[in-house]
Structure formats: structure tokens, C-alpha cells
Amino acid sequence: MTDFNEIKDSLVSLDDQRLLHLVNDALGKKIPASDILNKGLIAGIDIVGEKMENEDMFIPEVLMAAQIMAKGVEILKPLLGDDETSARGRVVIGTVKGDLHDIGKNLVAMMMESAGLAVHNLGVDIAPEEFVAQIKEKNANILCLSALLTTTMPMMKQTIDAVVESGLRDQVKIMIGGAPVTQVFADDIGADAFASDAGSAAKAAKILAN
Ligand code: B12
């Protein structure tokens, strides 16, 4: 078995000790942190998602997998991203109201931080008016919205509408993402950008900030 298969397997079998050992071991073998993240942890949580869909895994187990994945990400964190600095971007990021998924959003926040942007991560289940208040308070020039559920995607549009109504739309570029989100949807709801993964989200944010 390759290291990646073992990492995936340890996540799916909820074996946190083994997962942490394998992540450290892979780093020791000079496997790039981004490969461990993408081919190990993210590939593993995708399998968890399939099992969830097929009812082979249930919410408490999926939650455990998410928590174990977060521990793995914590080890990789200092080794991901680039270290170019530009403090021009002030980002407010959160998962929209009704949605509790935060692993992907936290990865995006982390990659943006390591790209030198100032990131205010509001957390999950954030109402449109809270996003608006935080854009004002943090004087943000980039707003990032995450949604993982098809049922919460319309909340992205409601959040953008609230930003428009507040008069702040000209101040912020709005970027959206999350597994069910597409470029077509981003265009439809009037977002400025979409990215399908954390690395390209950070690159796009740096361009938007300039
Ligand atoms: C872990 C998980 C949970 C955990 C979340 C824990 C946590 N702290 O996040 C828990 C157990 C809480 C959960 C609950 C539910 N979940 Co859930 N969950 C997942 C699972 C397995 C993994 C999600 C994940 O973290 N992926 C890994 C990350 C790295 O990927 P990502 O989020 O897509 O993020 C990347 C990109 O999308 C992008 N990105 C993300 N955000 C942003 C933002 C911006 C601005 C940009 C540019 C890019 C970007 O960059 C990220 C990094 O590369 C998915 C299945 C899947 N494979 O997606 C189901 C899934 C999303 N869940 C699902 C469902 C149905 C639910 C529940 C409704 C189940 C229930 N009956 O209660 C609840 C809803 C709770 C709620 N109100 O939110 C469905 C959604 C189906 C749908 N079509 O809407 C999925 C697809 C599972 C399935 N196949 O059925 N879930």
C-alpha cells in the first residue's frame, strides 16, 4: 500500500493515532505536505462522503472523521502555502447561514493567510447581516463565502444581496466556493470569482486584492 492509501484508510477507519503517525512518517519521507493533504486527507474525506451517502457511515462517525482530519491538517499547516507577503488583502470569510461545514473553508482561510492576506475567519452558520457588519468593522476588500449543501447555496445569493443593500458592494470583491458551487452559479448570483480548491482560491484572492 502507498502512504496515501494508508492515510485514506486510517481516516475512514477513524484511527486517529495511526493517521497522525502516517502523516508524520510521510513528512519524514519528504512527501510534499500538499500531496499528503490532497491525495491523503482530502481523498480520504471524499470516501467518507461517499459512505455517508450510501449510509455506510453516519453523522457521528463523519464528525469524528472531520475532527481527525483537522488534527492532520494542523500538522501540515506550517508547511502549506507560499510565504510571499502582501498585506493588501483584507479578507472576511465564513460559511453561510444554515451550513456547518468548515473544513474546506478553514483550508481556504489558511492558504490565504500563508499567501500574506489578513484573514478574519468568522466560522460557520453566518447570517448575511453578520457578514455585512464584519466587512464594515474589518474594512475588508474581499468577502469569501463557503457552502457545502445545495440547500444553503441560495444563502450565498442572499448574502450578496445584503452586501449590495448595505452600499458596500463597491468596496468588496466577492469570492465563493464549496463542493456544490460552480463558476456558472457564481456568475448567476453576481459573485466576482469562484475557485474549486484552497490553493487557487488564495491565488485568485491575491489578484483580486491588487
Ligand atoms: C465532513 C462532512 C460533514 C460534517 C462537517 C464537519 C465540519 N466541521 O465541517 C458534519 C457531520 C457536521 C456534516 C453534516 C451534514 N452534512 Co455533510 N459532509 C461532510 C463531507 C463528508 C466532507 C466535507 C469536507 O469537509 N470535504 C473536504 C473539504 C476539503 O472539501 P470542500 O469543503 O469541498 O472544500 C474545498 C473546495 O470546495 C474549496 N472551498 C470550500 N469553501 C470555499 C470557499 C471559497 C470562498 C472558495 C473560493 C473555495 C472554497 O476549497 C476547499 C479546499 O480545497 C461531505 C462529502 C464531501 N465529499 O464533500 C458531506 C456532505 C457535504 N454533507 C452532506 C449532508 C447531506 C449533510 C447533512 C445535511 C447530513 C444530515 N442529514 O444531517 C448535515 C448538514 C449540517 C449542516 N447544517 O451543515 C451532503 C450534501 C449533499 C447536498 N447535495 O447538499 C454531502 C455531500 C455528503 C453526501 N454525499 O451526501 N457533514
Residues whose N, C-alpha, C, O or C-beta is under 5 A from the ligand:
A	BS01	B12	I42 I45 D46 V48 G49 M52 E53 I59 V62 L63 A66 G98 D99 L100 H101 D102 I103 G104 K105 L107 V108 C144 L145 S146 L148 L149 T150 T151 M175 I176 G177 G178 A179 F194 A195 S196 D197 A198 A201
